[in-house]
C-alpha cells in the first residue's frame, strides 16, 4: 500500500520531536509558549486526516462507478467526472497541506 500524505506528515512529526505521535498529541493542547510549532504541525496533520478521508471516499466512489464490466448509464457520466475532479482536488489539497 502506498504511503499517504497523512502517513508522511505523521512520520515527519515523529522524527522532528523524537517521540510517537500519541505522546505529542497531549502536549499539543498546552499553551503555545511551551512549543509554538507543535500545535501548528498537529493542526496541519488534522487537515491531512480530513483530506485523506476525502481522497478515500472519492477513490472508492470512482472505483464503484468504473468497475470492470460495469457500463454506466448516460446520467452517471457526470457523476464519474465530478468524482474524478473531486478526487484531484482532494489530492491537491493534501499536497498543499504537506
N, C-alpha and C positions, 0 to 999 in steps of 0.2 A: 504494500500500500504506500503510495507516495506521501511524503511529508507535507502537511498542510501549512499554511501561513501561521495558523494558531500554534501548531507544534513548534515552528521555528521561533515564534515570539516567546513561548514558554521556555525553550532551551536558552534563548538569549538572556531572559530574566534570571534563570537559574545560574547561568555562567557568570553573569555580571555581579550577582550578590553572593554567589558561592553557597547557596542553600536551595533546598527543594522549594518549589512554588508554594506549597501549603504553609511552610514556615513564614514566608514573606507576606502571604495574604493577611494574616493577623496584624502584622506591623504596618501594612499599607493604610490602615484606617486611623493610625495615630496622627497627631499634629504634624504638619509638613515640615516643621523646623527640624525634626529628627533626621529625615531623609526626603527632601523635596522631590527627588526624581522617582522614587518608588511608586507613589500614587499615580503619577503620570504613566509610568510603564504598566501598571495594573489596569488603568483606565483604557489604555490602548489595547491591552490583551482582552479586556471585556468586549471592546468594539470588534476585535478579531473573532471572538467567540460568536458574536451575533452574525457577522458576515460569513463565518464558516458554516453556521447553521443554514443561512440563506443559500449558500452555494450547494449544500447537500440537498436541500428541498428542491431547488431548481434542477439540479442534475438528476434527481430521482424522477421528477416530473417529465423531464426531457427523455429519459430512458424509457418511461412508460409510453410516451407519445410516439417514440421512434423505434419501438422494439421490433425485433426480427419477425417478419411475416405479417406484421400489422399494417393495414392500409388505412391511413387516416381519412376521415371524411373531409370534404372541402372546408367546412367551417372550422375544423381543427387545425388547419394550416396556420391560421392567425395565432392560435394558442401555442403552436410549436415555435413560431417566430418570436412571439412575446417572451416565451420561456427562455429561448436561446439568448435573447437580448438581456433579460434579467440575470441570467447566469453570467454573461460577460460583465455586466455592471457589478455584480457581487464580487467577481474575481478582481476587477479593477479597484473596488473599494478595499478589498483585503490587501492588495499590493500597496495601495496608498497608505493604509494604516501601518503596514510592516515597514 
